[in-house]
Amino acid sequence: MNEWEWQLLEDKAPAESVSISGVEVKKGDRVRLRPRAGGDTFDLGLDGKTAVIEAIEQDYEGKLHLAVVLEDDPGKDMGMLRQPGHRFFFSTEEVQPLPTPTILVAGIGNIFLGDDGFGVEVIRRLSSREFPAQVRVTDFGIRGYDLAYALLDGYDFTILVDAVGRGGAPGTLFVIEPDVTGTSAMDAHAMNPESVLQLARAMGPVRGRIVLVGCEPATLGGEEGHMGLSDTVMASIEPAARLIEDLVARLLHGEKLEEALESSPKGKD
């Protein structure tokens, strides 16, 4: 395609979405490049690469083309700004849609037990922010059975948010994969990640990977309990919310869980 044809392509109004192999794709979705045999040598060199759709354009004949930016291009930000050399065009027949993972972000905690309300407060903070449709952000509180059933819904990733004592300084955040190999009694009213995961696995298959974003509590309210977080744990709410947003974004963009954890603000514990 010559320069004049590319100019006509740029002048066409971009389409909102296009169906490829029965899958609706739009700007921001990930695809795998499969350039047709006998095509441009440079394009063939991108075979198998993963890319992000920057725009869906029409050429002067009305045919749709995907403007894409390579996911592993160090200069992909330049591609998103439509700079030459970092932005490439492929027909809809030359790409394969990649599935977008589903994610459950589940808050756990009892607001009447001091810092045990950490997970509830983090979810409240996240609920005011926008997430894609495939991300569910829910406060389960002390509803163990409800969370156990949600874990059976087949999410690709589940992020549990809870106050968990591990002997660190109050307010310390950590990200781990919970150990559910123990044989402790399964009690849905003992609302902690391990007991709920054991309960869910006793009820049916739990698909996908599960991580815990935890916070070291300063107080759980004593024998009588009390409402409200300690100042130390309250100060960790916004950092925890940002940590979860970052982790969700990385998983949605196709990073493996191990890579996402290593790259997250707290890393993998």
WOFENVEN-V665716 format. One record per pair of residues at least 4 apart in sequence whose C-alpha atoms are under 7 Angstrom apart, sorted by the first residue. I is the first residue (numbers start at 1). GAP is how many residues later the second one is. Records with the same first field share a line. If there is no record, write none. Layout:
# WOFENVEN-V665716
I->GAP + GAP
This chain:
# WOFENVEN-V665716
1->4 + 5
2->4
3->4
4->4
5->4
6->4
7->4
8->4 + 51 + 52
9->48 + 49 + 50 + 51
12->45 + 46 + 47
13->44
14->41 + 42 + 43 + 44
15->41 + 42
16->10 + 40
17->7 + 8 + 9 + 39
18->6 + 7 + 8
19->4 + 5 + 6
20->4 + 72
25->4
27->26 + 27 + 28
28->24 + 25 + 26
29->23 + 24
30->20 + 21 + 22 + 23 + 67 + 68
31->19 + 20 + 21 + 64 + 65 + 66 + 67
32->16 + 17 + 18 + 19 + 63 + 64 + 65 + 66
33->13 + 14 + 15 + 16 + 17 + 61 + 62 + 63
34->13 + 14 + 60 + 61
35->4 + 8 + 9 + 12 + 59
36->58
39->5
40->4
41->4
42->4
50->20 + 21
51->17 + 18 + 19 + 20
52->16 + 17 + 18 + 19
53->13 + 14 + 15 + 16
54->13 + 14 + 15 + 26
55->11 + 12
56->8 + 9 + 10 + 11
57->7 + 8 + 9
58->4 + 5 + 6 + 7
59->4 + 5
64->27 + 28
65->24 + 25 + 26 + 27
66->23 + 24 + 25 + 26
67->20 + 21 + 22 + 23
68->19 + 20 + 21
69->7 + 10 + 11 + 17 + 18 + 19
70->6
71->5
75->4 + 11
76->4 + 10
77->4
78->4 + 5 + 8
79->4 + 7 + 8
82->5
83->4
90->4
100->152
101->55 + 151
102->32 + 33 + 53 + 54 + 55
103->31 + 32 + 33 + 52 + 53 + 54 + 55
104->31 + 32 + 33 + 51 + 53 + 54 + 55
105->31 + 32 + 33 + 53 + 54 + 55
106->31 + 32 + 33 + 34 + 53 + 54 + 55
107->12 + 13 + 16 + 31 + 32 + 33 + 34 + 53 + 54 + 55
108->11 + 12 + 31 + 32 + 33 + 34 + 53 + 54
109->7 + 8 + 9 + 10 + 11 + 32 + 33 + 53
110->6 + 7 + 31 + 32
111->5 + 6 + 116 + 117
112->113 + 114 + 115
113->4 + 107 + 108 + 112 + 113 + 114
114->105 + 106 + 107 + 111 + 112 + 113 + 114 + 115
115->48 + 102 + 103 + 104 + 105 + 114 + 115 + 118
116->47 + 104
117->4 + 112
118->4 + 44 + 45
119->4 + 42 + 43 + 44
120->4 + 19 + 21
121->4
122->4 + 115 + 118 + 119
123->4 + 14 + 15 + 16
125->116
126->115
127->10
131->4
140->7
142->47 + 49
143->4
144->4 + 44 + 45 + 47 + 52
145->4 + 43
146->4
147->4
148->4 + 48 + 49 + 51 + 52
149->4 + 51
151->49 + 55
152->48 + 52 + 53 + 54
154->52 + 53 + 54
155->52 + 53
156->51 + 52 + 53
157->51 + 52 + 53
158->51 + 52 + 53
159->51 + 52 + 53 + 54
160->51 + 52 + 53
161->51 + 52 + 53
162->51 + 52 + 53
163->51 + 52 + 53 + 54
164->50 + 51 + 52 + 53
165->51 + 52
166->50
168->4 + 48
169->47
170->46 + 47 + 48 + 62 + 63
171->44 + 45 + 46 + 61 + 62 + 65
172->43 + 44
173->41 + 42 + 43
174->39 + 40 + 41 + 92 + 95
175->36 + 37 + 38 + 39 + 91 + 92 + 93 + 94
176->35 + 36 + 37 + 92 + 93
177->33 + 34 + 35
178->16 + 33 + 34
179->15
180->14 + 17 + 18
186->9 + 12 + 13
187->8
188->7 + 8 + 11
190->5
191->4 + 5
192->4
193->4
194->4
195->4
196->4
197->4
198->4
199->4
200->4 + 6
201->4 + 5
217->16
218->12
220->5
221->4 + 5
229->4 + 5
230->4
231->4
232->4
233->4
236->4
237->4
238->4
239->4
240->4
241->4
242->4
243->4 + 21 + 22
244->4
245->4
246->4 + 18
247->4 + 13 + 17
248->4
249->4
250->4 + 5 + 10
251->4 + 5 + 6 + 9
255->4 + 5
256->4
257->4
258->4
259->4
260->4
261->6 + 7
262->5 + 6
263->4
